[in-house]
Amino acid sequence: MKFHNLLFAAAFVACTPVVESTSSSQPISPYDVLSYVDPFVGTGRIGAQVTAVSPSAAAPFGMTLIGPDTRHSTLGIALFYHMAGYHYDDDQIDGFSHTHSHGMGVGEYGGVMIMPRGSWSDTYTTDAGRSAPFTHEQEAASPGQYSVLLQDDDTQVDIVATRHGAHHRYQFADGQQPVVLMDLGHFISTVNIAEANIELDLATGTMHAFQLLQGGYSARFDGLQTHIEVQVDPMPVAVGAWSDPDDPQAGLHNAVGNTSGGWFEFPVGTTQVDVRVSLSYVDAEGALANLQAEMPDTNFDARVTEVRQAWTDELSLVRVGGGTETDMRTFHTAQYHTMLMPRRFDDVDGRYRGVDGQVHTSEHPYYTDFSLWDTFRTSHPWYVMAQPQVQRDMVQSLVQMNRDGGDVPRWPLGHGYTGGMVGTPADQVFAETYL
């Protein structure tokens, strides 16, 4: 079930949306739309008020949603509160995962976790062992970006999203020998890691990895096949890995198993490390091509400019007037939430893994993660009005799923049918889009 539609409905009550082409309305001057988006809206509360929203960074309709998976130092992790990995009342960060669901009432995604630390400890192979304290006063998020200070070792984390991954920049305190680790056994909520492997190349500063993640919905089609490419800078000076979290081995370059992981160590005194991460649900070559296309260098500021412009372009398609500053914030945050899911699923070369488990090539942007039972009556009518080309591509994607898998989907996630919820909501989406 998706909950962000409640925010969307509230926004329409609060203020009147005005599309620039509406002849009966006075033109509204352009304004800084990003300043009205608050990614922390919907990330807290208790009980039935939990909306499973994360402040993670994403490009508009991006494949990845990158951000912190958290816990409370005394209360631990309440599974229902962490379906998106993050809960606002928490005060500890276990790591930064690259895939998260948005507004789902099911534990899903939460894969490909990376964490920086000021130095290595064998306890860092587990979530509880490496968990770092943080405060909201030293945390920030805006469309496409997330940042936080890890207080125990004064590591500053800045993340900017691309369509298929993320560029991380870590700034460490002086005098440390920092590390960057990937824990492929990390999971959130009721998610399971079925398979994983990692290979670390000390000479090139690269990690190649694979993770088969089985969430509350993706387990229904055997799980999400995730290929991972990581490039670090500067070059590391040491490496280690583990298959068993209780037995990490310095000098080991590869590991296999559903609890495996690995780490790079950097020279003593290193104060900045850039980490570029890209994913593909097709193959390792796709992950590498995505990285090379979107993050060809370590120019972090260029990534920031790109994602801010992408969000500005999409959010500025609609301008609103009247009402209060709070109304503006409510509307544009809800508008922002509509572009976190569904998400693009094709690689930069147009290839994607279909609902039949096979690799295909699409002539149009290919989308997945359609919570149609919830969104046929809210999000899709909005796309028809505000982003008609996006809606057309989404409908073509649903048609392609029918061609690939033999059925019109009801709740497709990743590269599989889930059979979630009831009815035939795609029929309404087809009909309304055609009309």
C-alpha positions, 0 to 999 in steps of 0.5 A: 500500500502507498501512503504518499497520496494522502500528502498529495490530496492535502496539497490540492486542498491547501493551494490551487495548482496553476499550469503556466499554459492555463489561459484563464490564470494570471502568469506566476513568476518563476521561483526557487521551487527546490526551497519548498521541498522538505524530504523529511516530511513523512519520515517519522510518527508512530503507529498507523501514522508511519508512512514509510518515507525516507529522506534519501537522495534520488534523481527524478524517477531514479532507479536508486534512492540512497540514504541512511538506515537507522536505529534507536540506541535504546529501542533498537529497530522496530520493523514496521517503522523501518520499511524504508530504512529510516525513522525520524526518532532514531539516533544511530545510522547503520549505513547508507543503502542504495535502494529503498522503497517509497511509501510501501507498507511492505518491507522491501529493498534496502540493498547495497549498503556502504559505510565510512569509518574513521578506522577499521574494527572487526566489529564493523561487519555487523549493523550494531557493531558499526552503528554511528550516532547522529543528530538532526541538527547536523543532518540535511536533505534536499532533492537529490542530496543527503548529508550528515555528520557521524558524531563518533569519529567526526566523519562528514557524509555527503551523497548526491544521486544519479539516475543509476547510483550515487556519488558519495564524498566522505570527509574524515578528521585528521590523523585517522586511517579511514575505511569504506566498507560494503556489507552485502548481508545488511538488510532492513525490516523483513527483507532477506539476502539470498545470495551475495558475492564481492571482489575488491581490486586494490590496484584499481580501487574498484569493488564488483559485487552482486546481491540477490535481495528478497523482500516482502514482494520481490521474494514472490519472484525469487528476488532482485538481481542487483549488480554493483560497480564501485570506484573509490578515490584516492587509491586504497592501500589495504583491503579485507573481506569476510564471508562470516561476519565473525571472521573478517580477514585482512588481505582477502580480496573476495568473499561469497555468501549471503552475509559477505562484505569487504573494505578498503583502507586508505593512507593515514591522514586521508581527509577526503574519499570519493566513492562512486556507486552504480547499479544494474539489474541486467549485468555487471557490464551494465553497472559499469556502463551506468557508472561511466556514463553518469560519474565519469570523474570525481567532480562532486559539484558537477553531480550536484549541479546536474541533479538540482537542475533535473529536479528544478526542471521537473518540479517547475512544470507546475507553479502555484500561487496564493496560500501560505509558505506552509501551503507551498511547502506541502504542495511541492513536497507532495509533488516531489514524492510523486517522482520517487516511485515508480522508477526508471529501470532501464540501463543507459543502453536501454537494456532492462530485465523484464518481468519474465526474468529475461533481458530486453531492450526498450525503445522508450524509458522503461519504468517499474514499481507501480503500486497501481492499486493505490496510484491509478486514482491519484498519481497517474491522473496527476502525471496525465496533467503535469507530466504527460510524456512520463505518463505515456512512457509508464503506460508503454512500460506496462504494455511491455510487461504484458508482452514480456510476461504474458499478463497485464501487471497489478503490482509489478516491482523491479523485474517481477510480478508480485500479485499484490493487492486486488482488482485490475487497476492498470485497465483504468490507467490505460483508459484514462491515459487514452482519453 
